[in-house]
Amino acid sequence: PVCLRSRKGRPAFTMSALDEKVLKAVTGEFDLESVQRLTLPRMDLQSLEGIQLCPNVVELNLTGNKISKLNGLEKLPRLKKLILTSNNIQSLDGLQTLTQLDQLHLQDNNLKDIDELQKLEPLQKLRYLYLRNIDQELPNPVCKHPSYRTVATRILPHLLCLDGERLRQAVSSNMLSHTI
């Protein structure tokens, strides 16, 4: 169950999933379609069921939940910044349709397979990707793969920043400047 806390840290009420009542309480908005930023940290969320009630969200913070599957994010076509740090994510299925995504934070999850990064290829606007912190803390197991950085930058040539480190300009820009 989801437990909303009051400002003093005491439980406000408990729900088994995101629903209209929970989202209105969290956002303070009556019209959920007007919500552009949604912050739901450390609420023991296990699924994203109900997230579609806020279809115009641009920034979504789901830090410190128990989310393992990303089903439902396809209902947020305007999403630009997604923070999923400290969840139980093992697969990137469900992110492919987020074509407006600019920032993706996935530190401290359970991504093990280097092939999962391939699922990010459709995200041509993605500029900032975090699978661990710049100090190497909160890594995903995939970050230990010897080709991790090479694979990530090959799949996402438009990335400007990987794990907090600035990257050289996109490959195509570099190639153009060398041929002129």
C-alpha positions in Angstrom: 0.0 0.0 0.0 1.0 3.6 -0.6 1.3 5.7 2.5 1.1 9.5 2.1 2.8 11.4 4.9 1.8 14.7 6.3 4.5 17.5 6.5 5.2 16.3 10.1 6.1 12.8 8.8 3.0 11.0 10.1 0.9 9.0 7.7 -1.8 11.1 6.2 -3.7 8.1 4.5 -2.8 4.8 2.9 -3.8 3.7 -0.6 -3.0 0.5 -2.5 -2.2 2.3 -5.8 -2.1 5.7 -7.4 -5.6 7.0 -7.9 -7.2 10.4 -8.3 -7.5 11.0 -4.6 -3.8 10.2 -3.9 -2.6 12.3 -6.9 -4.7 15.3 -5.9 -3.4 15.1 -2.3 0.2 14.9 -3.5 0.0 17.7 -6.1 -2.5 20.0 -4.4 -4.2 20.3 -7.8 -7.9 19.7 -8.5 -7.3 19.4 -12.3 -4.8 16.6 -12.7 -4.4 17.4 -16.4 -2.7 20.7 -15.4 0.0 18.9 -13.3 3.4 19.3 -15.0 5.7 18.3 -12.1 4.9 15.2 -10.1 7.1 14.1 -7.1 6.3 10.8 -5.5 9.5 9.8 -3.6 9.7 7.0 -1.0 6.0 6.0 -1.1 6.5 2.3 -1.5 5.0 2.4 -5.0 5.3 -0.9 -6.7 3.6 0.0 -10.0 2.8 3.1 -12.1 -0.8 2.2 -12.4 -2.8 5.5 -12.3 0.0 7.7 -13.6 -2.0 8.3 -16.7 -4.3 10.6 -14.7 -1.6 13.2 -15.1 -1.0 13.1 -18.9 0.8 16.4 -19.1 3.6 15.7 -16.7 6.9 17.0 -17.9 9.0 16.1 -14.7 8.4 12.9 -12.7 10.3 11.9 -9.6 9.8 8.4 -8.3 13.0 8.1 -6.2 13.1 5.4 -3.5 10.1 3.3 -4.4 9.7 -0.4 -5.3 9.0 0.0 -9.0 10.2 -2.9 -11.1 8.3 -2.4 -14.3 7.9 0.8 -16.3 4.4 0.0 -17.7 2.3 3.2 -17.9 4.9 5.7 -18.8 3.8 5.6 -22.5 0.8 7.6 -21.3 3.1 10.5 -20.5 4.1 11.8 -24.0 5.4 15.1 -22.8 7.8 13.7 -20.2 11.2 15.4 -20.3 12.8 14.5 -17.0 12.4 11.1 -15.3 14.0 10.2 -12.0 13.8 6.6 -11.0 16.7 6.4 -8.6 16.6 3.6 -6.0 13.9 1.3 -7.3 13.9 -2.3 -8.5 14.2 -1.8 -12.2 15.8 -4.6 -14.2 14.5 -3.8 -17.7 14.1 -0.6 -19.6 11.0 -1.8 -21.4 8.4 1.0 -21.4 10.8 3.9 -22.0 11.0 3.6 -25.9 7.9 5.8 -26.5 9.2 8.7 -24.4 10.6 10.6 -27.4 10.6 14.0 -25.6 12.8 12.6 -22.7 15.9 14.8 -22.1 17.0 13.5 -18.7 16.9 10.0 -17.3 18.1 9.1 -13.8 18.3 5.4 -13.0 21.0 5.2 -10.3 20.7 2.4 -7.7 18.6 0.0 -9.6 19.2 -3.6 -10.8 20.1 -3.2 -14.5 22.5 -6.0 -15.3 22.3 -6.7 -19.0 24.3 -4.3 -21.3 21.7 -5.1 -24.0 19.1 -3.2 -22.0 20.8 0.0 -23.1 19.7 -0.7 -26.7 16.1 0.0 -25.6 17.1 3.7 -25.2 18.1 4.1 -28.9 14.7 5.6 -29.9 15.2 8.5 -27.3 16.9 10.9 -29.7 16.4 13.9 -27.4 18.0 12.2 -24.4 21.0 14.4 -23.3 21.6 13.3 -19.7 21.7 9.7 -18.6 22.6 8.6 -15.1 23.1 4.9 -14.3 25.4 5.8 -11.4 26.6 9.0 -9.7 29.7 10.9 -10.8 31.5 9.6 -7.7 30.8 6.1 -8.9 28.3 5.6 -6.1 24.8 4.0 -6.5 25.8 2.1 -9.6 23.7 -0.4 -11.5 25.5 -3.8 -12.1 25.7 -2.9 -15.8 28.1 -0.1 -15.0 30.8 -2.7 -14.2 30.7 -4.1 -17.8 34.0 -3.2 -19.5 32.3 -1.7 -22.5 29.6 0.2 -20.6 30.5 3.7 -21.6 31.4 2.8 -25.1 28.1 1.0 -25.7 26.1 3.9 -24.1 27.7 6.6 -26.2 27.4 4.5 -29.4 23.7 3.8 -28.8 23.1 7.4 -27.8 25.4 9.6 -29.8 23.5 12.8 -28.8 24.3 12.4 -25.1 25.9 15.4 -23.5 26.4 13.9 -20.1 26.8 10.3 -18.9 26.8 9.6 -15.1 27.5 13.3 -14.4 30.5 13.5 -16.8 30.3 15.8 -19.8 30.9 14.0 -23.1 32.5 15.4 -26.2 30.0 16.7 -28.7 27.8 14.3 -30.6 29.7 12.0 -33.0 28.2 13.5 -36.1 29.2 17.1 -35.0 32.8 15.9 -34.5 32.9 14.2 -37.8 31.6 17.3 -39.6 34.2 19.6 -37.9 37.0 17.3 -39.0 36.0 17.2 -42.6 35.7 21.0 -43.1 
